[in-house]
Amino acid sequence: MLFQSAVALAALVAALVPGNPPAPAPATTTSFEVSGVKVILRRNDANNVVAANLYLLGGARQVSETNAGIEPLLLEVSERGTQKYPKNALRRAMSRLGSEIVLAPSADWTMFGIRSSAEVFDSTWAIFADRVMRPTLATAEVNLVKTQYLSGIRQRRDDPDALAHYLADSIAYAGHPYSVSVVGNERSIQALDSSALRAYHRSQVVTSRMLLVVVGNVDSARVSRLVAESIGQLPRGTYKWTDPPRIPELSTAVVVERRALPTNYILGYYSGPIARGADYAALRVATSVLTGRMFAEIRTRQNLTYDVHAPFVDRAATAGGLYVSTASPDTTLKLMRAAISDLQSGLLDPNGLRELEQQFLTEYFLDNETNAAQADFLARAQLYSGDYRSAERFVADLRNVTPEAVQRVARRYMKGIRFAYVGDPSKLNPRTIGLF
């Protein structure tokens, strides 16, 4: 890993330069189970920050359109009081500790995590665990958070970029579990109350759904003790992680939202491989190549946009896509189609591909050098590949991608793109969408 190489280099320099303090030991990663909770621990002495991510597995597959949003709502309301920490006491304690508890729902899991220093990790964990295990879920607090959630859901129609993402998800994931929004919809959020949250907590906050990944300057004995004394006492449950099905391969289509805007927003997705599949690394590289080519032509040469790229949706069931905001959508889409065709019909120069892969890896690991990002990286490796140690093969897998593999996945997957268009329909020829 690049960040591991950087730590090793820093250690070597520190050892050779007189007067420098002893270098931190290199990070080591282990896995164990505590009271039914799967734990991955990366012991990292390079800094004093501890990131602990608790993944409640399942994400969109745990809910339906009728109760979508229930899990993040439950955990959000827990910040407003638990059995041991009433709301004001909880907030004072968190302020005194200088720690943070974060919440990030996604299609495959809900991540509930800690960001703290090693010195106050135990105290922060006590509050965190009580929020997981014993939220009070007072009716007034539930209603207040519901109001905030509903406001956010309604506001996404006011932001054309957010609306394009919402509509693209709706058309691309039709018939797939990911079609259910994990943050909910107006009807589902309005229907939830304290009773529904308590019932969900009893049945779904169970250790079989939990994966805990800790990265920081803490040892396994300490983590094991904290887990055993708290969340390890929750019911076991019967949950078992399985891969979701692939995103359906559907015909090209577009959903249009008419808006009087100076810039039109276009986002489309196509079905990618399952993350543990053989094509995963090749499609990641292919989307990176496509982004570079489209940016060079559409942004730099033609000056048709400020933002154009080919997103790679990194989930258990992956997707690739196309995104652009432009005043000239028809011309821009034809250039995007030409970039895909070039990728499908020609072979990349092997030396150029190696340089691009190295650039991708450098940027990727710079983006993932924090303890929290490393925790997420290990969780993805565990769930998507079945073994956290597959994270160590990430670099090799990307470097093994060949020009032939890039061409093959471009031909195999970059088709049947389902678009969302927010803007002026008169500027978009429907036949242009049909090119994809």
Beta strands, then each sheet from edge to edge (+ up, - down):
strand 1: 28-34
strand 2: 37-43
strand 3: 49-57
strand 4: 100-105
strand 5: 109-117
strand 6: 210-216
strand 7: 253-258
strand 8: 264-274
strand 9: 305-309
strand 10: 312-313
strand 11: 317-326
strand 12: 418-423
sheet 1: 1+ 2- 6- 3+ 5- 4+
sheet 2: 7+ 12+ 8- 11+ 9-
sheet 3: 7+ 12+ 8- 11+ 10-
end
